[in-house]
Amino acid sequence: MIKIPERISIANLPTKIEKMKKLSKKLGGPDIYIKRDDQTGIEVSGNKIRKLEFTVKEAVDKGCNLLITCGGIQSNHCRATAAIAAKLGLNSCLVLKGNSGTELNGNLFLDKLLGAEIRFITPEDYKDKRMKIMEQIKIELEHKGFKPYIIPEGASNGIGGFGYYKAMEEIIEQEKEMNVHFDRIIVATGSGGTYSGLLLAKKILNYNGDIYGVNVCDDDEYFKNKIYSILYESSEYLNVNLEFSKDEINILDGYVGRGYAISRQEELQFIYELAKLEGIILDPVYTGKAMYGLAEEIKRGSFKECKNVLFVHTGGIFGVFPQKDLFEF
Ligand SMILES: *Cc1c(COP(=O)(O)O)cnc(C)c1O
């Protein structure tokens, strides 16, 4: 029996799996189910809390009292980190890609409400130096008497990945309860930890379905490398010998569109149509692009041999508000 690291229980788990009857019928392909990881909570909502349950447990066990992390200006991960910090009586410092003149809206507004300290850095610094910058902030805050713990982007590292190992266990349990088997599981991929956790569990628990990541930035090769390295980092927490191959990592590349956190009108239109059709709100940065990609692939016939597919709704609802003026009604 494999023993995974311990976690702090914060998220509302297990999350429901619902059938998207109307969308499935409209697309005429497999039956599409959706796992509501957008409902893991309110302040902590989305996929990041599952990863943070493990990461923050490690931080607290080490005696740390301040969480440093980084992300885009509308980062769901940073907001969830600020929320879990407040809940546990820790401090948080968020390093955001953007500038201080940005309107307080969506997740950024919630970061403030939750009491996070916010530091802005340029996109160039974010790309090349974010880890270094967080290390410097750590030293600075240590001098002020804090015990900071650095969480990498998206909590996508070895320990964070276990959040989606646990989600995979849930899915396997729910398949039994619902008497349905998913041929494919589809998830938006931004920093790779969600995908990596699912794949780790697929291997260890012998799950008989394929996992597909729809990348929302970078490309297939970037994510194969990134996910591959997270998989090995996670396996260091386990006393088993696991072998991974990059060929096991399925990335549905082609739906980044205009770039990370930049939307095309067809993506926004898809979010609007889906909200009216199913009463489910996707987000413009991750799930909107990923489900748009899934719908396009079904139309092209790439899911012909599938009977049932599961889309993991990883959250992000607060991200619709800063983009509200771009929607055409
Ligand atoms: C971060 C995020 C993702 C991507 O998950 P990764 O583990 O970073 O690949 C998907 N959807 C939403 C809403 C997110 O905030």
The ligand as an SDF file (V2000), in Angstrom:
LIG
                    3D

 15 15  0  0  0  0  0  0  0  0999 V2000
   -3.9210   27.0650  -12.1340 C   0  0  0  0  0  0  0  0  0  0  0  0
   -5.1690   26.6890  -12.8410 C   0  0  0  0  0  0  0  0  0  0  0  0
   -5.1840   25.6360  -13.7750 C   0  0  0  0  0  0  0  0  0  0  0  0
   -3.9600   24.8990  -14.1780 C   0  0  0  0  0  0  0  0  0  0  0  0
   -3.5130   23.9720  -13.2310 O   0  0  0  0  0  0  0  0  0  0  0  0
   -1.9500   23.6390  -13.1830 P   0  0  0  0  0  0  0  0  0  0  0  0
   -1.8380   22.6620  -12.0830 O   0  0  0  0  0  0  0  0  0  0  0  0
   -1.2660   24.9330  -12.9090 O   0  0  0  0  0  0  0  0  0  0  0  0
   -1.5540   23.0880  -14.5030 O   0  0  0  0  0  0  0  0  0  0  0  0
   -6.3770   25.3270  -14.3690 C   0  0  0  0  0  0  0  0  0  0  0  0
   -7.5060   26.0110  -14.0890 N   0  0  0  0  0  0  0  0  0  0  0  0
   -7.5330   27.0300  -13.2130 C   0  0  0  0  0  0  0  0  0  0  0  0
   -8.8050   27.7510  -12.9970 C   0  0  0  0  0  0  0  0  0  0  0  0
   -6.3600   27.4150  -12.5560 C   0  0  0  0  0  0  0  0  0  0  0  0
   -6.3900   28.4400  -11.6950 O   0  0  0  0  0  0  0  0  0  0  0  0
  1  2  1  0
  2  3  1  0
  2 14  2  0
  3  4  1  0
  3 10  2  0
  4  5  1  0
  5  6  1  0
  6  7  2  0
  6  8  1  0
  6  9  1  0
 10 11  1  0
 11 12  2  0
 12 13  1  0
 12 14  1  0
 14 15  1  0
M  END
$$$$
